[in-house]
Amino acid sequence: MKNRPAISSQIRILLRQNVKIARRWKIGPSGIVAIDRLREMTIRFGLSLAMGDFTYLDGGLYVTHSGLLSLASRKRCLGIHVQQVRESCDPSSGRWVFKATVYKSPGSKGFTGYGDADPSNVSSLVHGAEMRVAETRAVNRALRKAYGIGLCSVEELGSLSGSPSPTREREQSTKPQSQNSSNNGQPRLRDRLCLLIRQYHLDPTLVKAYAADFCGTETLKDASRDLVESFISHVAASAKENRDNFVCKLNSYAQTTEAQS
């Protein structure tokens, strides 16, 4: 019987924290696999859910850009070189391609990754920022290669949701605008909240529970537009000022969501 490698007390504590947070997810069979992978990634790389190094989306576990940069810093990565692949770019159509090379040490030959982005493979919420998305994707792929991380990064995913079909678009165009939507060309409140959740790697279920409490309604959809706008502004300010404290605040709603499930 082979002896398992020793795990430091710090990693044991981090592992308990990660699993504790993960068990609050509403998971099916795929989520159970995600928790197993979470354990493995915690032991191997010391990544933290509370710090936003991972995110759980649509039944899958993904590493984040911030998590990869944090790992590179801890491993004393020598540097990352990024350059535009000009022959593959088409600024007029919003298509960008970047090449990133990660150098782990002075003698490293480098680990290369490519990232592309255009309006068809990014969320509508970040249209106009395809160049930055492409650069981030390239860096993420290079870092994953350099440190042997098999998990895809969340930034490499395409749109959060598929494009609506023509039939669905016609149905939506005939529906009256709800309190939480907009017909003046501005993003819907729901889209703005989803963007914040993705940007700061927040738990959507806990955010909804906090939103209902903040607005004093049973569910977020029952709140008025003004209240929802206030809540979104509050989330943006709180997460930007101190994400860790805000995540702790959200975690206090975990028992509420478990009781309702």
CORKAJO-V291806 format. One record per pair of residues at least 24 apart in sequence whose ideal C-beta (glycine too) atoms are under 10 Angstrom apart, sorted by the first residue. I is the first residue (numbers start at 1). J is the second residue. D is the distance in whole Angstrom. If there is no record, write none. Layout:
i:j:d
I:J:D
I:J:D
This chain:
i:j:d
4:43:10
5:43:8
5:44:10
7:42:10
7:43:6
8:43:10
8:46:9
10:46:8
11:42:7
11:43:6
11:44:9
11:45:10
11:46:6
12:42:10
12:43:9
14:42:6
14:43:9
14:46:6
14:47:8
14:48:6
14:49:9
14:50:9
14:51:10
15:39:6
15:42:5
15:43:7
15:46:9
16:42:10
17:42:9
17:48:7
17:49:7
17:50:6
17:51:10
18:42:5
18:43:10
18:47:8
18:48:7
18:49:5
18:50:8
18:53:9
18:54:8
19:49:9
20:49:9
20:50:10
20:251:9
20:254:9
21:48:9
21:49:5
21:50:6
21:54:9
21:56:9
21:203:8
21:206:10
21:247:9
21:251:7
21:254:8
22:49:7
22:54:9
22:56:7
22:61:9
23:254:9
23:258:9
24:56:10
24:203:7
24:205:8
24:206:8
24:251:8
24:253:10
24:254:5
24:255:9
24:257:7
24:258:7
24:261:10
25:56:5
25:59:9
25:61:10
25:203:8
25:205:8
26:56:10
26:59:10
26:205:7
26:257:8
26:258:9
26:261:6
27:56:8
27:59:7
28:59:6
29:59:9
30:58:9
30:59:4
30:60:7
30:61:9
31:56:7
31:59:6
31:60:9
31:61:9
32:59:10
33:59:9
33:60:9
33:61:8
34:59:7
34:60:6
34:61:4
34:62:9
34:151:10
35:61:8
36:61:9
37:61:5
37:150:9
37:151:7
38:151:10
40:150:10
40:151:10
41:67:9
41:71:10
41:149:8
41:150:9
41:151:7
44:147:9
44:148:8
44:149:9
45:70:9
45:71:6
45:74:9
45:75:9
45:147:7
45:148:9
45:149:7
45:151:10
46:70:9
46:71:8
46:74:7
46:75:10
47:71:7
47:74:10
47:149:9
47:151:9
49:201:9
49:203:9
49:247:9
50:201:10
50:243:9
50:244:7
50:247:6
50:248:8
50:251:8
51:201:9
51:243:8
51:244:7
51:247:9
52:199:10
52:200:7
52:201:4
52:202:8
52:239:10
52:243:7
52:244:9
52:247:8
53:201:8
54:151:8
54:154:9
54:201:8
55:153:9
55:154:5
55:155:10
55:197:9
55:198:8
55:200:10
55:201:5
55:202:9
55:203:9
56:154:10
56:201:9
56:203:8
56:204:10
57:154:6
57:157:8
57:160:8
57:197:10
57:198:9
57:201:10
57:204:9
58:157:9
58:160:9
58:161:10
60:151:9
60:152:8
60:154:9
60:157:9
61:151:6
61:152:9
61:154:10
62:151:6
62:152:6
62:153:6
62:154:4
62:155:9
62:156:8
62:157:7
62:201:9
63:140:8
63:143:9
63:144:7
63:147:10
63:149:6
63:150:9
63:151:5
63:152:8
63:153:5
63:154:7
63:155:9
63:156:10
64:140:9
64:151:10
64:153:6
64:154:6
64:155:7
64:198:10
64:201:6
65:136:6
65:137:9
65:139:7
65:140:6
65:143:9
65:153:6
65:154:8
65:155:5
65:156:9
65:201:10
66:155:10
66:200:10
66:201:8
66:243:10
67:140:10
67:143:9
67:149:9
67:151:9
67:153:8
67:154:9
67:201:9
68:102:10
68:136:10
68:139:8
68:140:6
68:141:10
68:142:9
68:143:4
68:144:7
68:146:9
68:147:8
68:149:7
68:151:10
68:153:7
68:155:9
69:139:8
69:140:9
69:143:8
71:143:7
71:144:10
71:146:9
71:147:6
71:149:8
72:102:7
72:104:8
72:139:9
72:142:10
72:143:6
72:146:8
72:147:7
75:104:7
75:105:9
75:143:10
75:146:9
75:147:7
76:104:8
76:105:8
77:102:6
77:103:7
77:104:6
77:105:8
77:108:9
77:143:8
77:146:7
77:147:9
78:102:8
78:103:4
78:104:6
78:105:6
78:106:6
78:107:9
78:108:7
78:110:10
79:103:5
79:104:9
79:106:10
79:108:9
79:110:10
80:110:10
80:111:10
80:138:9
80:139:6
80:142:7
80:143:8
80:146:9
81:110:8
81:112:9
81:139:10
81:142:9
82:113:10
82:115:9
82:134:10
82:135:6
82:136:10
82:138:6
82:139:6
82:142:9
83:135:10
83:138:9
84:131:8
84:134:9
84:135:8
84:138:10
85:114:7
85:115:10
85:116:9
85:134:9
85:138:9
88:114:9
88:116:7
88:134:10
89:116:9
89:118:10
89:130:10
89:131:9
89:134:9
90:118:8
91:130:9
91:131:8
93:118:7
93:119:8
93:120:10
93:130:9
94:118:5
94:119:5
94:120:9
94:122:9
94:127:8
94:128:8
94:129:9
94:130:5
94:131:8
94:134:10
95:119:8
95:120:9
95:121:10
95:130:7
95:131:9
95:134:8
96:129:10
96:130:5
96:131:4
96:132:9
96:133:8
96:134:4
96:135:8
96:137:10
96:138:10
97:131:10
97:134:6
97:135:10
97:137:10
97:138:8
98:131:8
98:132:10
98:133:10
98:134:5
98:135:5
98:136:9
98:137:8
98:138:4
98:139:8
98:141:10
98:142:10
99:135:10
99:138:6
99:141:10
99:142:8
100:135:8
100:136:9
100:137:9
100:138:4
100:139:5
100:140:8
100:141:7
100:142:4
100:143:8
100:145:10
100:146:10
101:138:9
101:139:10
101:142:6
101:145:10
101:146:9
102:139:8
102:141:9
102:142:4
102:143:6
102:144:9
102:145:7
102:146:4
102:147:8
103:142:10
103:146:8
104:143:10
104:146:6
104:147:8
108:146:8
110:142:8
110:145:10
110:146:8
111:141:9
111:142:5
111:143:8
111:144:9
111:145:4
111:146:4
111:147:9
111:148:10
112:138:9
112:141:8
112:142:6
112:145:7
112:146:9
113:137:8
113:138:5
113:139:7
113:140:7
113:141:3
113:142:3
113:143:8
113:144:7
113:145:6
113:146:9
113:156:10
114:138:6
114:141:7
114:142:9
115:139:7
115:140:7
115:141:6
115:142:9
115:153:10
115:155:9
115:156:7
117:155:10
117:156:10
117:158:9
119:159:10
120:158:8
120:159:9
120:163:9
121:156:10
121:157:9
121:158:4
121:159:7
122:155:10
122:157:9
122:158:7
122:159:6
122:160:10
123:157:9
123:158:8
123:159:5
123:160:5
123:161:8
123:191:9
123:194:9
123:195:8
123:198:8
124:159:7
124:160:9
124:161:9
124:163:9
124:187:9
124:191:8
125:159:9
125:160:8
125:187:7
125:188:10
125:191:6
125:192:8
125:194:7
125:195:5
125:198:8
125:199:9
126:159:9
126:160:10
126:195:8
126:198:9
126:199:10
127:159:10
154:198:7
154:201:8
155:198:9
157:198:10
160:191:9
160:194:7
160:195:9
160:197:10
160:198:7
161:194:9
178:221:8
178:225:9
179:221:8
179:222:9
179:223:8
179:224:6
179:225:4
179:226:9
179:227:9
179:228:7
180:220:8
180:221:7
180:223:8
180:224:9
180:225:6
180:228:6
180:229:9
181:225:9
182:225:9
189:220:10
189:223:10
189:225:7
189:228:5
189:229:6
189:231:9
189:232:6
190:220:9
190:221:9
190:228:9
190:232:10
192:228:9
192:229:9
192:232:5
192:233:10
192:235:9
192:236:8
193:220:8
193:228:8
193:231:8
193:232:5
193:235:7
193:236:9
195:232:10
195:236:9
196:232:7
196:235:5
196:236:6
196:239:7
196:240:9
197:235:8
197:239:9
199:236:9
199:239:8
199:240:9
199:243:10
200:235:8
200:236:9
200:238:9
200:239:4
200:240:8
200:243:6
200:246:8
200:247:8
201:239:10
201:243:8
201:247:9
202:235:8
202:239:7
202:243:9
202:246:8
202:247:7
202:250:7
203:247:8
203:250:6
203:251:8
203:253:9
203:254:8
203:257:9
205:250:9
205:253:9
205:254:9
205:256:10
205:257:5
205:258:10
205:260:10
205:261:9
206:247:9
206:249:9
206:250:4
206:251:7
206:252:9
206:253:5
206:254:6
206:256:9
206:257:6
207:231:9
207:235:7
207:239:10
207:246:10
207:250:6
207:253:9
208:253:9
208:257:8
209:250:8
209:252:9
209:253:4
209:254:8
209:255:10
209:256:5
209:257:5
209:260:8
210:234:9
210:235:8
210:246:9
210:249:7
210:250:6
210:252:9
210:253:5
210:256:9
210:257:10
211:235:8
211:253:10
212:253:9
212:256:9
213:252:10
213:253:7
213:256:8
